Structures are given as C-alpha cells and as structure tokens.
Amino acid sequence: MGNHSHHPNLSRQDTPNSNLVKHEEKFCPKCKNLFECKVGSIAICQCSKVALSEEERNYLSIQYDDCLCYQCMSLLTEEYKTLQLYKSLTWSF
C-alpha cells in the first residue's frame, strides 16, 4: 500500500492537460481487459494502430457497439480476413 496520500476528488486523469484532451478508461467488450480510449486525440489512440478497411470496420461494428482494445481489434481483423479467404475457397464447391 505505501504512504501515498490520495486526494478524494482527484482521479488519475486530473492532470494539467486534462481539459485539453479527453481520455477514458474502458473495458474491452470482447476480452474484458481495461484499456485507455483516447477519443479526444484519436491520432494517438491505440485503435489507430490497426488499419481497417470499410468491410473490416463493418464486421467489427456489427458485433460490438463500443471500442475494442488493440489486441482484440487485431484479432478480429485477422478473423475477418480468414473468413473471407475461407469463403473464397469454398464458394467454388
């Protein structure tokens, strides 16, 4: 525990720049892990690391209503690609 004093009215997000950039802690709806959503600065948000096509974005949005963590976004993007490959291989039979 330690001897750290905590002010009851301050959260971890209360920093000198907290009024400039909105960050939010969320639980991933797929894996339930906690991650930081940087909706106020989307260019540095973890989700911007995953390049999604419009089809992949639709695939994710059909299944989930909220932000996903980077790992789940990557996993589901690969899942989508695998499903599309499978469909292309089995379509001819």
N, C-alpha and C positions, 0 to 999 in steps of 0.2 A: 504494500500500500504506500509507504513512504510518508514524508511530511510535506506533501504538496498541498498548498491552500487552494481551494476552488471557490470562485465567486458563484453563488447560486443563479445569478441572472445572465451569466455569460456562457455561450456554447462554444464548441471548438471552432465554429465558423465565424465567430466575432473577432475579426482582425481589422486592422486599419483600412483594408481594401474591401471589406465585406459588403459595403454599399455599392461597389462598382461592379462586382462580378457575382452572379448567383450560382452557388454550388449547392448540391443537395445530396445527402446520403440516401441511397435506395437499396432495397433488396431485389436481387435479380428474380424475376418471376419463374425462371427455369430452375436454377441451381440453389436459390435462396441465399446466396452469398451477398454480403454488404459491399457496395461499391459507391464511388463518388461520381455523380452525374454533374457535368459542368454545362448545364443548359445555357448559362449566361455567357459562356465562352466556348462555344461548340467546337471551334478550331483546335482547342487543346483537350477536348473531352476524349476519354478512352474509346468511345464509339467511332470517332472519326478515323481511327486506325484501320477499321475494316471497310474496304471499298465494296459497296453493294451495287449491283445492277438494279434496275427497277423491278425486275422479276424477283430477285432475292429479297428486296425490301418488302414487296407484296407478300412473299412467302412468310416472312417474319411477322408482318403486321396482322396477318390472318390468324396466327397462333397466339400472339401476345399483344396486349394493349399498352404496355409500358416499356420503358427502356430495359435492355438486357445488358449484362456485363460483357466485357470484351471477349472473354473465353467462350461464352455461350453464343454470342453473335458469330464468332469464327466457326464454332462447331456447327451451328445451324446453317451457315452459308455453305460449308462443305457437305452437309447432309442434303441440301437442296441440289447442289451440283451432282452428287451421287445419284439422287433420284432422277434427275434429268438424263443422266447418262444411262441409267437402267431403263428408263422409258424409251430412249432412242434405240437401245439394243433389243428390247423385247417387242417393240412396236411392229417389227417386220415379221414376227411369227404368227 
